Amino acid sequence: MENWLFLIPLMPLLAFAFDLLLGRRFPGKWAHAPAWIAMAVAFVVSLLAVLRVARTGEPVSQTLWRWMPGADLGGFDIPFTIFIDQLTSVMILIITGIGFLIHIYSAGYMGHDPGYYRFFAYLSLFVFAMLVLVLGDNFLVMFFGWEGVGLCSYLLIGYWFDRRSAGDAAKKAFIVNRVGDFGFLIGMFLLFTTFGTLSFFGPEGIFANLAGKGEGVLTAIGLLLFVGAMGKSAQGPLTVWLPDAMEGPTPVSALIHAATMVTAGVYMMVRAHALYEAAPVALLVVLIVGLATCFIAATIGLVQNDIKRVMAYSTVSQLGYMVFAVGAGAFIPAIFHLMTHAFFKALLFLGAGSVIHGMHEEQDMRKMGGLRRSMPITYATLVAGSLALAGFPLTAGFFSKDEILVGTWFEGYPLAAIVGWIVAFMTAFYTFRMIFLTFHGQPRFDPEHVHPHESPPVMTLPLIALAIPSLLLGIIVGLPAEAGPIHQWLGPVFEGGGGHADAARTMAVAVAAAEEAHHPPAWLTVGGFAASTLLSLAGIALAWLMYGTGRISAQAMGRRFAGLYALFYNKWYLDDIYQALIVAPLDVLARILWKWVDAGFIDGIVNGVAHLTGGVSQQLRKVQTGVVSNYALAIALGTVIIVGVYLLLGPQFLAR
Amino acid sequence: MDNPVAVALTLEDFKILIPHAIVLAVALLTLGYGAIAAPSPGRNAALTVISVFGYLGAIVAALLLTGQPRTAFSGMGALDDMAVFLIVVIAASALLTVFISAQTIPAWDMPLGEYYSLLAFSTLGGMLVASAVDLVMIFVGIELSSLSVFVLAAFAKRRRESIEGALKYFLLSSFATAILIYGMAWTYGVTGATNLNDISLRLATYQDRTAPTLLLAALLLIVGLGFKAAAVPFHMWTPDAYQGAPTPVTAFMSVAPKVTAFAAILRVLVQGLGPLREQWVPLVIVLSVLTMALGNLVAIAQRDVKRMLAYSSIAHTGYMLVGLAAFRQIGGGDESIPSVLFYNFAYAFMNIGAFGVLAWLQLHGKGTTIDDFNGLAVTAWPQAAAMAFFLFSLTGVPPLLGFYAKYFIILAAIEAGYTWLAVVVVLLSAVSAYYYLRVVAAMYFGDPAGAPTPARTRFFGVGLGAMVLSVALFGILSGPVLDLARQWYLAL
């Protein structure tokens, strides 16, 4: 088995190369075929690997080659190793499994696009990079994937590059991510100088050598890595790119900006949980940032009118749940929610794509309504996804969100859990606001020109395939609460069985294991269930009253809370604040630097140096006279000088 | 070892010559067949196929003979693992040259049979040097390699520059050869041996290693070999000869004779004069700095890409010399020689690739100045992309092959305590970015000045594709290649 692991990332890479080089020449539209095959093979190999992990309880790994050999100089020796443990298993199954469904869906959604082959090439490249990100067993390989998914995200957001807004959104995503990546990079430098390695595991690895390192430096590393996570997972101040990223094709939003890439930050922090546990201050920052993001994004989601933007803010908000769960030390609930969220949010995006597809590229919910009759399958599956997102009892989202809140309370942050419940209420509200606005009521579009229709089976089948786990996954892996199969599965990662045995000997993990061992008290579990149920139902009910029956006037509500409405509608003025605080001063600074420092000073130096080298170069060029006797003279003179210096002054003269 | 008077030849001895014999067969076959058969596309294709399979066979044979260091012919030659590595590099550079020559040479009305034959003889010379453990063998190999290249350089015999460059190369080379053989004579005079292992053993017993006679011998050897490797100030033949020669020949002579020269340098200085390390390393450092500086600085002033690449190849000699300067001892824990070997390997792919694109342009009715590259990305994107690959690699941009080559050289220099030398390498690499990337800029941002005229280029595609793939793939897989270089060096 170990010898075949390389197929998991290799297959999408081959599909990428194939599509990019030959896709244009394909007869008809067959560019999806290599991508589909690659995803299927990658999924099967992943599944086999995961079954092996399940059977033995041990991680599997395959070292492909030494990537950066340099062991003799301070141990900078980076192997390219594929490593699969229980945590990676969850990720690769999500990436290849949901990725496969989205690939199928894309063939229908992108069917009319002239850049069909390019789309599948980028999508495959993305899957490759994402797999490398989660499969690496050291920070550098992870960073390679990290940068790769950033690049693909850029390419795919800007896929319709002839639209100016798409190009701008792509650049925004890329630049904001650069800020995060910069933090990640510095964090890696600090890791290397502190530990002398970038490997996760093994007796020389980072996680086995946390003991004895100063808490200050660990906190700094944790915070710097978190800056990277903020960029990728759109948290805190770096959240601004994700809503704009909806300019990309909808399958991209589903795969990259909902199910996989944006969870990379959460994955990274859970992977480095031992490090974070040894740096409680960093964890606290993670908690606060995650919670704030969770809350703010949900409030913005309340008032959005673009169906994809509702999803986008809900994604940011749900990622906030995961991040603050990590911050509270509730790692398993964080991954549990990551998993359920991947299913139901991919479903929601694909469903939204189906609606947009059926409505002839209309995204404004105010121009929809009453679609449930013309799009029954889309409606049914979207409701399933919405129930999961809203945390309706017994759906997947209910269990995972509830575990996060109970876990956070239990880890000692009851206030955070209460905020989380408030957000849960808002989530239920805005989710069903979307459902009622889109599918219920009277049609608000012009039936003369728009003929909403159900999407073809190639699009609806993936919706159905995703709807089932969105509803049932929680019951399957989440019961009994706080001790379900997901806990048993991920437990070894944190308790340190099997291949993590060495890591487990560190103090931090031992403490974590002790904490995992005892469960939240029954009253908290039951109370959490009750609160989640009530708030979810309340949110749905309020949405029904406002948008389903119109018994409460949405306009009146908007007028009554005009200030709040404006605040939410303008996204808490985040973009404006950036414009005023960062972009405008930077602009001024750039002008000053350009006019004075760059044009005057730097260019002076550069041009001077260039002029000097150019001049030297021109002079040296003249030595090349073309006359052969001059050349011979140079050789002879050179020889005489060398011999002379050696014999008269000795070789050590040159060494000085 | 002391008294190899009783010459005993066994069949085993000839085993080490299998790769050489294959290349010799290529030389004779192409010469004979080219002379007998009437010129036709079919004949040319057959000649190319013979050459391709010959070099592939030589590479495979050499690789099959690894891991069992064999000394033969009374210690004159050895197929140790370093020899195998160098033979593979030299044969591979000949192979790649065949791909870019197959259509250019006939298109320019040059006899392909003789061309391939000379190419094979030169390759054979290089391979002999790689597997020689004796000054005399090294000398014979170098001369075989050089003489064939003189003729190749003059191959465009109707062009004045071709004749002129070749003649200059020949005259100066004779001069340098005289110095080299003088050095060999001194070495023999002092140590009483021509076998490198014997020389090394005797030198190790000397108390005074700064005796003038010893120094003189070492210096003359360095001058002679430095000329072959195009080290400053013995480089002056390079730009003229490179520019005059037909471009595929330039591609070959910028790589194979250089690798041959480094094979000789490694054999003579490391295996033979290893005990004199403290004496020759300072000179190598000085030469490396001069070579890097001059090569890079003068390349800036060139508008002609061919001449620019000629100067840049001088700069690359300088980088390789840095690796040599980091030499400490034969044995473990020394990254210097593996880094030099790796650099030669990397250099072969990216440099022949760059010249290959140049030859492709010429075949399509363009010139070799930077203006001829304007807008190539629009008119011929695969070639432009390939050229960008090679130039990025030559600059040392990760994750391409050239980056790792420089990276290992820099590691070796730092490890040896020459941090300042590593800084020089980095600074001058930055300078090189200027003139390499100028070509990339011309290709991607320049306005296309007329599409290239179409021409048959089947082999070009294969060759350039192989080189692009190698530059990318061996970059990522640099670890295993370096491990081979390292292990093969240790088996010396």
Interface residues (C-beta under 8 A of the other chain):
Chain A: W65 R66 W67 M68 P69 G70 D72 L73 A610 T613 G614 V616 S617 Q618 L620 R621 V623 Q624 G626 V628 N630 Y631 A632 A634 I635 A636 L637 G638 T639 I642 V643 Y646 L647 G650 P651 Q652 F653 L654 A655
Chain B: L167 K168 L171 L172 F175 A176 I179 T210 P212 L215 L216 L219 L220 I222 V223 F227 P233 F234 M236 W237 P239 D240 E278 Q279 W280 V281 P282 L283 I285 V286 L294 L297 V298 A299 I300 A301 G333 E335 Y407 L411 I414 E415 V431 Y434 I476 L477 S478 G479 P480 L482 D483
